[in-house]
Amino acid sequence: MKNRIAMTPMGTNYGETSGEMSNRHMNYYNLRAKGGTGLIILENANVEYPVGSNGTSQIRIDHDSFMPRFYQLVETLHKSGTTVAIQINHAGASASSARTGMETVSSSNIPTKVGGETPRPMTREEIEHTVKKFGDAAKRAQDIGFDAVELHCGHSYLLSQFISPYYNKRTDEFGGSMENRMRFPRMVLEEVRKRVGPFFPIIVRISAEERVPGGNTLEDTLNYLEYIDEFVDMYDVSCGLNPSLQYQIDSNFLPDGWRHYMARAVKDKFGKPVMNAGNYRDPKIVEEILESGDVDIVGMGRGLIADPDWVNKVENGDEAIIRKCISCNVGCAGNRIGVNRPIRCTVNPAVPEGDLYKKLHVNKNCNVVVIGAGTAGLEAACTAAEVGCNVFVLEKNDHVGGLSTFISDLPSKTRMKDFPKYLEERAKRLDNLYLFLNTEATVDKIRQFKPDIIVNATGSVPVCPPIKGLRENVADGHVQDIFGMINAVNNGEYPDEKCEGKNVVVVGGGSVGLDVVEYFAPRGAHCTIIDMLPAIGMLADPITKCSMRETFDQYGVKEYVNTALQEVKPDAFTVKTPDGEIIDIPFDYGFNCLGMRSNNPVLDQVKAAFEPEGVTVYPIGDSIRARRIMEGTMDGRAILNVLESKGFIDLDPISAH
């Protein structure tokens, strides 16, 4: 390896329905290789189709017909000096009969998550058949030209379902004692080693701490690895199972490199190289962890989705312009695990394609005025400037970043601040982009810049519906919205001693309401959250849902669902419960988190003044309707399509790519 950064395996849903890699796949991995990554481990490839299939369009390595496409990819990535491995896997009970058409199998009849499908225990004959399938897949990987193969023994996949006492309830030779639970994984590794020989590296990925009741602890892991260590060349030390997904796909509040102690423990006992992922974002921390010797190879997954050039930027001293992952889990895990879509990214609107547009240039002078320097507005401004437009950004506040900068003042949301920082730095480097802070956008002001295109990116504000007493109590300060809450936090009005024992009641179970509970619950407040929907956090990504459930259970957060707000009093919310009862829920601190709405203070005037003159007015982000940062970022990048429609640029060259 040319450096100690590895891209960890992550499902993408970019595969063809046949299981073959798509052109998007090929470009996606090639971008990360060109970006300087030392080792790329391809996402999990299915060794036994269809029963072992994981994901909507998972790649396959269970047949020789898939080898040529893999060979083409490996050959391409090697040209960038990148070493390449592939993770081979069987999903077991993490598969879905609705997708595979077959009953799911596992060690026992335990679903991998709450509400998951109940699997059927595998027979001895099936176990022996699957062992051979793993060996066949590993041999194909070697013949293709991969530099190593990784076997997944964690994260609630099949081998993990035998290793973990949380799942394995068998009473035969494959269950019960640690030795029995390790019998199947040992058979697999023994077969793989026999097929690939002694000189082909085998990596094993593990959940060193499962973080579920009755699951394997780090001490258990150090013991069970003794049964397979003779076959292993390197350990990829991960964490968590499906019920503890927030530690497997790290929540944003977990610090950079938080798992490194697990890797150190494995390394100290077995003396093998260890790889470790876990919210690594900051190059300084990556360097410190490597220098400490706790970790030999730092794994980055979502960080390389966000910025494929992470390694090159660090190597070239250009760290200020790294587009850091903010660990929001919206476009990656949220898309793939939550709703079976291909992965996307909140901060990177071109995950598989890359920034090809930067090779283009407008064919005539174009002036773009952007109203609002939030994340959507800055993405639009930078994109337009990068293709040669003259861009003028008008921001009424004394800082950029909009709502994302504001929300990131919460202790658990500090990572979010990295995105506006990156956008601000990107904007600074563009000589044809002019940023005016403390500047209200008016028709007269905009007209000074002779616009061809006006981007309206004025964001959103909290909803305050006409419920009896709500607006009056918000105005009087008895009830706060998220803006008031964060201002109070910043002003020191909620120290821990002022939270202990207080009744905090939040109306609205969306992301904003969860942010409030996330702040107060660990500080000793008695938290209650109310929502009209049948569940709290219904639209959240899977990682946020797992983290939310952990917080609610740990701190005893009360939940009222299918419950409608009727009236707001200075010290209580009056609600209608599902059975029709009207009750008061008293509070010391009450919060209105009923959502956000678009905020367009000048849009109508701008349209009336400029559209008759042929100027395009392009609303983006929350100014259309309140959505997530990701949609605003994509709207911002889509200014390229507006430029094309107006004849300023031709996107065909990059569309063809």
KOLDOBA-280325 format. One record per residue (C-alpha): x, y, z negated. Coordinates in Angstrom, 1 decimal. Example, Ala and Ser with C-alpha at 12.3 -4.5 7.8 and 13.67 -1.06 7.14 Angstrom:
2
east north up
12.3 -4.5 -7.8
13.7 -1.1 -7.1
This chain:
657
east north up
0.0 0.0 0.0
1.3 3.5 0.9
-0.3 4.9 -2.2
-2.3 3.8 -5.3
-5.8 4.9 -4.2
-8.3 2.2 -3.1
-11.7 2.6 -1.7
-13.9 0.3 -3.7
-16.6 -1.8 -2.0
-20.0 -0.1 -1.8
-23.1 -1.2 0.2
-24.1 1.3 2.9
-27.1 -0.1 4.7
-25.2 0.8 7.9
-25.2 -2.8 9.2
-27.1 -4.1 12.1
-30.1 -6.4 11.4
-28.0 -9.2 12.7
-25.5 -8.7 9.9
-22.8 -7.3 12.2
-21.0 -4.1 11.6
-22.5 -1.1 13.4
-20.7 1.8 15.1
-21.6 4.0 12.1
-19.8 1.5 9.9
-16.7 1.6 12.1
-16.5 5.3 12.0
-17.3 5.5 8.3
-14.4 3.4 7.3
-12.0 4.9 9.9
-12.6 8.4 8.5
-11.5 7.1 5.0
-8.4 5.4 6.5
-7.5 8.6 8.4
-8.0 10.5 5.2
-5.1 8.7 3.6
-6.7 6.0 1.5
-4.1 3.3 0.6
-6.5 0.3 0.4
-10.0 0.0 1.7
-12.1 -2.9 0.4
-15.1 -3.4 2.7
-18.5 -3.6 1.1
-19.8 -7.0 0.1
-20.2 -9.4 2.9
-22.7 -12.3 2.6
-21.2 -15.8 2.5
-24.5 -17.7 2.7
-27.3 -16.4 4.8
-30.1 -15.8 4.1
-30.4 -17.0 0.5
-27.3 -15.0 -0.6
-28.3 -11.8 1.1
-28.1 -8.5 -0.7
-29.5 -5.3 0.7
-31.6 -4.4 3.7
-28.9 -4.6 6.3
-25.9 -6.4 4.6
-23.0 -7.4 6.7
-22.3 -11.1 7.0
-19.2 -13.3 7.1
-20.9 -16.7 7.1
-20.4 -17.4 10.8
-17.5 -17.2 13.2
-19.6 -14.9 15.5
-18.9 -12.0 13.1
-15.1 -12.3 13.3
-14.4 -10.2 16.5
-16.1 -7.1 15.1
-14.2 -7.3 11.8
-11.0 -7.9 13.7
-11.6 -4.7 15.7
-12.2 -2.7 12.5
-9.1 -4.1 10.7
-6.9 -3.4 13.8
-8.2 0.2 13.8
-7.7 0.8 10.1
-4.2 -0.6 10.2
-3.2 2.1 12.7
-3.6 4.6 9.9
-1.3 2.7 7.6
-4.2 1.5 5.4
-4.3 -2.0 3.9
-7.7 -3.6 4.2
-9.6 -6.2 2.1
-13.1 -7.5 2.2
-15.4 -8.4 -0.7
-17.2 -11.7 -0.1
-20.3 -12.3 -2.2
-23.5 -14.2 -2.9
-26.3 -12.1 -4.4
-28.1 -15.0 -6.2
-31.1 -13.6 -8.1
-30.2 -10.1 -6.9
-31.5 -11.1 -3.5
-35.1 -10.6 -2.5
-37.4 -13.3 -1.2
-39.3 -10.6 0.6
-36.2 -9.9 2.7
-34.7 -13.4 2.9
-37.9 -15.5 3.2
-36.4 -17.9 0.6
-36.8 -18.4 -3.1
-34.0 -16.6 -5.0
-31.5 -18.8 -6.8
-29.4 -18.3 -9.9
-27.9 -20.1 -12.9
-31.3 -19.9 -14.7
-34.7 -18.5 -14.3
-33.7 -15.0 -15.7
-34.4 -12.0 -13.4
-31.4 -9.7 -13.0
-33.4 -6.7 -14.2
-36.7 -5.8 -15.8
-39.5 -6.4 -13.3
-37.1 -8.3 -11.0
-37.9 -11.5 -9.2
-37.7 -14.8 -11.2
-35.1 -17.0 -9.6
-34.9 -20.8 -9.5
-31.9 -22.5 -11.1
-29.4 -24.0 -8.6
-28.9 -27.7 -8.3
-25.5 -29.3 -8.4
-25.7 -30.0 -4.7
-26.5 -26.3 -4.0
-23.6 -25.2 -6.2
-21.2 -27.5 -4.3
-22.6 -26.2 -0.9
-22.1 -22.5 -2.0
-18.6 -23.3 -3.2
-17.8 -24.4 0.4
-19.4 -21.3 1.8
-17.1 -19.1 -0.2
-14.1 -21.0 1.0
-15.2 -20.7 4.6
-15.7 -17.0 4.3
-12.3 -16.4 2.7
-10.6 -18.4 5.4
-12.4 -16.3 8.1
-11.2 -13.1 6.3
-7.6 -14.4 6.4
-7.9 -15.4 10.1
-9.4 -12.0 11.0
-6.4 -10.2 9.6
-7.6 -8.7 6.3
-4.8 -8.2 3.9
-6.7 -9.6 0.9
-10.1 -10.9 -0.1
-12.1 -9.8 -3.2
-14.6 -12.1 -5.0
-17.3 -10.4 -7.0
-17.7 -11.9 -10.5
-19.6 -9.0 -12.0
-22.5 -6.6 -11.5
-25.3 -9.2 -11.7
-24.4 -11.1 -8.6
-24.4 -14.9 -8.4
-21.0 -15.6 -10.0
-21.8 -13.1 -12.7
-25.1 -14.8 -13.3
-23.2 -18.0 -14.3
-20.5 -16.2 -16.3
-22.8 -14.1 -18.4
-24.8 -15.6 -21.3
-27.3 -12.9 -20.7
-28.4 -14.8 -17.5
-27.0 -18.3 -18.0
-29.4 -20.4 -20.1
-28.5 -23.8 -18.6
-28.0 -26.9 -20.7
-26.0 -28.9 -18.2
-22.3 -28.8 -17.3
-22.7 -25.3 -15.8
-24.2 -23.7 -19.0
-23.8 -23.3 -22.7
-20.1 -23.0 -23.6
-17.7 -20.5 -22.0
-15.9 -23.4 -20.2
-19.2 -24.6 -18.7
-20.3 -21.1 -17.7
-16.9 -20.7 -15.9
-17.1 -24.0 -14.1
-18.8 -22.7 -11.0
-16.6 -19.5 -10.6
-13.6 -21.7 -11.1
-14.7 -24.1 -8.4
-15.2 -21.2 -6.1
-11.8 -19.7 -6.8
-10.1 -23.1 -6.5
-11.7 -23.6 -3.1
-10.8 -20.2 -1.9
-7.2 -20.6 -3.0
-7.0 -24.0 -1.3
-8.3 -22.5 2.0
-6.1 -19.4 2.1
-2.9 -20.8 0.6
-0.6 -19.4 -2.0
0.5 -16.2 -0.3
-2.8 -14.5 0.5
-3.9 -12.1 -2.2
-7.1 -12.8 -4.1
-8.8 -10.0 -6.0
-11.5 -10.7 -8.5
-13.9 -8.0 -9.6
-15.3 -8.3 -13.1
-17.7 -6.6 -15.4
-15.3 -6.3 -18.3
-18.0 -5.0 -20.6
-21.6 -6.0 -19.7
-23.2 -3.6 -22.1
-26.4 -5.6 -22.5
-27.7 -7.4 -25.6
-26.0 -10.8 -25.8
-23.8 -10.1 -22.8
-20.1 -10.5 -22.5
-17.9 -8.1 -24.5
-14.4 -7.1 -23.5
-13.1 -9.7 -25.9
-15.3 -12.3 -24.3
-14.0 -11.3 -20.9
-10.4 -11.7 -21.9
-11.2 -15.2 -23.0
-13.2 -16.3 -20.0
-10.6 -15.0 -17.5
-8.3 -17.7 -18.9
-10.3 -20.3 -16.9
-9.7 -18.6 -13.5
-6.5 -16.6 -14.0
-4.2 -19.1 -12.2
-6.1 -18.3 -8.9
-6.1 -14.5 -9.2
-3.5 -12.0 -7.9
-5.3 -8.8 -9.0
-8.2 -7.8 -11.2
-10.7 -5.1 -10.1
-11.9 -4.1 -13.6
-15.5 -2.7 -13.6
-18.4 -2.7 -16.0
-22.1 -3.2 -16.5
-24.9 -5.4 -15.2
-28.2 -4.4 -13.5
-29.9 -3.5 -16.8
-26.9 -1.3 -17.7
-26.6 0.2 -14.2
-25.6 3.6 -15.6
-22.2 2.1 -16.6
-21.8 0.1 -13.4
-22.5 3.1 -11.1
-21.3 5.7 -13.5
-23.7 8.4 -14.8
-22.5 12.0 -14.3
-21.9 12.6 -18.0
-19.2 9.8 -18.2
-15.7 11.4 -18.0
-13.1 10.8 -15.3
-11.4 7.4 -15.7
-13.5 6.4 -18.8
-13.0 2.7 -18.2
-9.2 2.7 -18.1
-8.9 1.0 -21.5
-10.7 -2.1 -20.1
-8.1 -2.4 -17.3
-5.2 -2.0 -19.8
-6.6 -4.8 -21.9
-6.8 -7.2 -18.9
-3.3 -6.1 -17.7
-1.7 -6.6 -21.2
-3.1 -10.1 -21.5
-2.5 -11.5 -18.0
0.3 -9.4 -16.6
-1.5 -9.0 -13.3
-1.9 -5.7 -11.4
-5.3 -4.1 -12.2
-7.5 -1.8 -10.2
-10.0 0.4 -12.0
-12.8 2.7 -10.9
-15.0 5.0 -13.1
-15.8 8.5 -12.1
-12.3 9.4 -11.0
-12.6 12.8 -9.4
-9.8 15.1 -10.7
-6.4 14.4 -9.2
-4.6 15.4 -12.4
-6.5 12.7 -14.4
-5.8 10.1 -11.7
-2.1 10.9 -11.9
-2.1 10.8 -15.7
-3.9 7.4 -15.7
-1.4 6.0 -13.2
1.6 7.3 -15.1
0.3 5.8 -18.3
0.4 2.3 -16.7
-3.1 1.5 -17.9
-4.1 1.2 -14.3
-2.0 0.2 -11.2
-4.5 1.2 -8.5
-7.2 3.8 -9.0
-10.5 2.8 -7.3
-12.7 5.5 -5.8
-16.0 4.8 -4.3
-18.5 7.7 -4.3
-15.5 10.1 -4.4
-14.5 9.0 -0.9
-18.1 9.1 0.3
-18.1 12.7 -0.7
-14.7 13.5 0.8
-13.0 11.0 3.0
-9.8 13.2 3.0
-9.4 13.2 -0.8
-6.0 11.5 -0.6
-4.6 13.7 2.2
-5.8 16.9 0.4
-4.0 15.8 -2.8
-0.9 14.8 -0.9
-0.8 18.2 0.9
-1.4 20.3 -2.2
-4.9 21.3 -1.0
-6.8 20.1 -4.1
-8.9 23.3 -4.3
-10.8 22.3 -1.2
-11.6 18.8 -2.3
-15.3 18.2 -2.0
-15.7 16.3 -5.3
-18.5 13.8 -5.9
-20.8 15.2 -8.6
-21.9 11.7 -9.6
-25.6 12.6 -9.0
-26.2 9.1 -7.5
-29.0 10.5 -5.2
-27.9 9.9 -1.7
-25.7 6.8 -2.3
-27.3 4.6 -4.9
-30.6 6.4 -4.8
-31.0 5.9 -1.1
-29.6 2.3 -0.9
-30.8 0.7 -4.1
-33.9 2.9 -4.7
-35.6 3.1 -1.3
-33.5 0.9 1.1
-32.2 3.7 3.2
-28.7 4.1 4.6
-26.4 6.0 2.2
-26.2 9.7 2.4
-24.5 12.3 0.0
-25.6 15.4 -1.8
-22.4 17.3 -1.1
-21.4 15.7 2.2
-24.1 16.0 4.9
-22.1 13.9 7.4
-21.1 10.7 5.6
-20.6 8.3 8.6
-20.0 10.9 11.3
-17.5 13.3 9.6
-17.0 17.0 10.4
-16.7 16.6 14.1
-18.5 20.0 14.6
-15.4 21.8 13.6
-14.0 21.0 17.1
-16.7 23.1 18.7
-16.9 26.9 19.1
-19.8 29.2 20.0
-19.8 30.3 23.6
-20.7 33.9 22.9
-20.9 36.4 20.0
-23.3 35.3 17.3
-24.1 37.2 14.1
-25.6 35.2 11.3
-27.0 36.7 8.1
-27.6 34.4 5.1
-29.9 35.5 2.3
-28.8 33.7 -0.8
-25.5 32.2 -1.8
-26.8 29.0 -3.4
-25.5 25.6 -2.2
-27.8 25.5 0.8
-27.0 29.1 1.9
-23.2 28.6 1.5
-23.3 25.3 3.5
-25.1 27.1 6.3
-22.8 30.1 6.1
-19.6 28.0 6.1
-20.8 25.8 8.9
-21.7 28.7 11.1
-18.4 30.5 10.4
-16.5 27.3 11.2
-17.8 27.2 14.7
-17.0 30.9 15.3
-20.1 32.9 14.2
-19.7 36.2 12.3
-21.4 35.4 9.0
-22.7 37.8 6.4
-24.0 36.4 3.1
-26.1 38.6 0.8
-26.4 37.4 -2.8
-28.3 39.4 -5.4
-26.4 37.9 -8.4
-22.7 38.5 -9.3
-21.9 34.8 -8.6
-22.5 32.1 -6.1
-24.0 28.6 -6.5
-27.6 29.4 -7.3
-29.5 26.9 -9.4
-26.7 24.3 -9.3
-24.3 26.8 -11.0
-27.0 27.5 -13.6
-28.0 23.9 -14.4
-24.3 23.0 -14.7
-24.1 25.0 -17.8
-25.8 22.1 -19.6
-23.1 19.9 -21.2
-24.2 16.8 -19.4
-24.3 18.5 -16.0
-20.8 20.1 -15.8
-19.8 18.0 -12.8
-22.5 19.8 -10.7
-20.3 23.0 -10.9
-17.7 21.3 -8.7
-19.9 21.7 -5.6
-20.4 25.5 -5.6
-16.7 25.8 -6.5
-15.8 23.9 -3.4
-18.2 25.9 -1.3
-16.8 29.2 -2.6
-13.2 28.1 -1.9
-14.2 27.0 1.6
-15.9 30.3 2.2
-12.8 32.2 1.1
-10.7 30.6 3.7
-12.9 31.8 6.6
-12.0 35.2 7.9
-15.2 35.6 9.7
-17.4 35.0 6.7
-18.2 38.1 4.5
-19.8 37.6 1.1
-21.6 40.5 -0.6
-22.5 39.9 -4.3
-24.8 42.1 -6.3
-26.6 42.8 -3.0
-30.3 42.7 -2.5
-31.4 41.6 0.9
-33.7 44.2 2.5
-34.8 44.6 6.1
-32.6 47.7 6.4
-29.6 46.0 4.9
-30.0 43.0 7.2
-30.4 45.2 10.2
-26.9 46.7 9.6
-25.4 43.4 10.7
-27.3 43.1 14.0
-28.4 39.5 13.4
-29.0 36.8 16.0
-30.0 34.3 13.3
-31.2 35.0 9.7
-31.0 32.1 7.2
-33.4 32.4 4.3
-31.9 30.5 1.3
-33.6 32.2 -1.6
-34.2 29.0 -3.7
-36.9 28.2 -6.2
-38.2 29.3 -9.6
-40.1 27.4 -12.3
-43.8 26.6 -11.8
-46.1 28.2 -14.3
-49.6 27.0 -13.4
-52.8 28.8 -14.6
-53.3 26.6 -17.6
-55.0 28.3 -20.6
-52.3 30.0 -22.8
-49.3 28.8 -20.8
-48.3 32.1 -19.1
-49.0 34.1 -22.3
-46.8 31.8 -24.5
-44.0 31.7 -21.9
-44.1 35.5 -21.8
-44.1 35.7 -25.6
-41.2 33.2 -25.8
-43.1 30.6 -27.7
-42.6 28.2 -24.7
-39.5 28.3 -22.5
-38.8 27.1 -19.0
-35.4 25.6 -18.0
-34.0 29.0 -17.3
-34.8 30.2 -20.8
-33.5 27.0 -22.3
-30.2 27.2 -20.6
-29.8 30.9 -21.4
-30.5 30.1 -25.0
-27.9 27.3 -24.9
-25.3 29.7 -23.5
-26.2 32.3 -26.1
-25.6 29.8 -28.9
-29.3 29.7 -30.0
-29.4 25.9 -30.2
-26.4 24.8 -32.3
-26.7 21.2 -33.6
-27.9 22.3 -37.0
-30.9 24.1 -35.4
-31.8 21.0 -33.5
-31.7 18.4 -36.3
-35.2 17.3 -37.3
-37.0 19.8 -35.0
-40.0 18.7 -32.9
-39.1 19.3 -29.2
-42.0 18.8 -26.8
-41.5 18.9 -23.1
-44.3 19.1 -20.6
-43.2 17.5 -17.3
-41.4 14.3 -16.8
-39.3 15.1 -13.7
-35.6 15.8 -13.6
-35.8 19.2 -15.3
-37.8 17.7 -18.2
-35.3 14.9 -18.5
-32.5 17.5 -18.7
-34.1 19.1 -21.7
-34.6 15.8 -23.6
-31.0 14.8 -22.7
-29.8 17.9 -24.5
-31.9 17.8 -27.6
-32.3 14.1 -28.4
-28.6 13.4 -29.2
-28.6 16.5 -31.5
-31.1 15.0 -33.9
-34.4 16.5 -32.5
-37.6 14.5 -32.5
-38.4 14.6 -28.7
-41.7 14.1 -27.0
-42.2 14.2 -23.2
-45.6 14.5 -21.5
-46.5 13.8 -17.9
-49.6 13.3 -15.7
-47.9 10.5 -13.7
-48.0 6.9 -14.9
-44.3 6.9 -15.8
-41.6 9.4 -16.8
-38.9 10.0 -14.2
-40.8 8.2 -11.4
-38.9 10.0 -8.7
-35.4 9.7 -10.3
-32.6 7.6 -8.8
-32.1 4.1 -10.4
-29.0 5.1 -12.4
-30.8 8.1 -13.9
-33.8 5.8 -14.8
-31.5 3.3 -16.6
-29.7 6.2 -18.4
-33.0 7.7 -19.3
-34.3 4.5 -20.8
-31.2 4.0 -22.9
-31.5 7.6 -24.2
-35.3 7.2 -25.0
-34.8 3.9 -26.7
-31.7 5.0 -28.7
-33.3 8.2 -30.0
-36.9 7.2 -30.2
-38.3 9.6 -27.6
-42.1 9.6 -27.5
-43.7 9.3 -24.1
-47.2 10.4 -23.1
-48.0 9.3 -19.6
-51.2 9.8 -17.6
-51.7 12.7 -19.9
-52.9 16.1 -18.8
-52.0 19.5 -20.3
-55.2 21.3 -21.3
-54.0 24.3 -23.3
-50.9 25.9 -24.7
-50.8 27.4 -28.2
-47.9 29.2 -29.9
-47.0 26.0 -31.7
-48.7 23.1 -29.9
-49.6 21.6 -26.5
-53.2 20.5 -26.2
-53.4 17.4 -24.0
-56.0 15.0 -22.7
-54.9 11.4 -23.3
-55.7 8.5 -20.8
-58.6 7.5 -23.0
-60.1 11.0 -22.8
-59.1 12.1 -26.3
-58.1 15.8 -26.7
-55.2 16.1 -29.2
-52.7 18.7 -30.2
-49.0 17.9 -30.1
-47.2 20.4 -32.3
-43.7 21.7 -31.5
-40.9 23.7 -33.0
-39.5 24.2 -29.5
-41.8 23.8 -26.5
-40.8 23.6 -22.9
-42.6 24.0 -19.6
-40.9 21.7 -17.1
-43.8 21.3 -14.6
-41.5 21.6 -11.6
-40.2 24.3 -9.3
-41.7 26.2 -6.4
-40.2 28.0 -3.5
-39.2 31.6 -4.0
-39.4 33.9 -1.0
-39.3 37.5 -2.0
-38.4 38.9 1.4
-39.2 36.2 3.9
-42.5 37.7 5.2
-40.9 41.1 5.6
-37.9 39.7 7.4
-40.1 37.6 9.8
-42.3 40.6 10.6
-39.3 42.8 11.3
-37.1 40.5 13.2
-39.0 37.7 14.9
-40.7 40.1 17.4
-37.1 41.1 18.4
-36.2 37.5 19.3
-34.2 36.9 16.1
-34.5 33.4 14.7
-35.5 33.2 11.0
-34.4 29.9 9.6
-35.7 29.0 6.1
-33.7 26.2 4.3
-33.4 24.4 1.0
-35.8 25.2 -1.8
-37.1 28.2 0.0
-39.1 25.7 2.1
-40.2 23.8 -0.9
-38.5 22.7 -4.1
-36.3 19.7 -3.4
-33.0 18.2 -4.3
-29.6 19.8 -3.6
-29.0 17.1 -0.9
-31.9 18.3 1.3
-30.6 21.8 1.0
-27.1 20.8 2.1
-28.4 19.0 5.1
-30.6 22.0 6.0
-27.5 24.1 5.8
-25.5 21.9 8.1
-28.5 21.8 10.5
-27.8 25.4 11.4
-25.8 23.7 14.2
-29.1 22.6 15.7
-30.4 26.2 15.5
-27.3 27.5 17.2
-27.8 24.9 20.0
-31.4 25.8 20.4
-30.4 29.4 20.9
-27.8 28.5 23.5
-24.7 29.4 21.3
-23.3 25.9 21.2
-23.5 22.5 22.8
-23.7 19.6 20.4
-23.7 16.9 23.1
-20.0 16.0 22.7
-20.4 15.2 19.0
-23.8 13.6 19.5
-22.4 11.2 22.0
-19.7 10.3 19.4
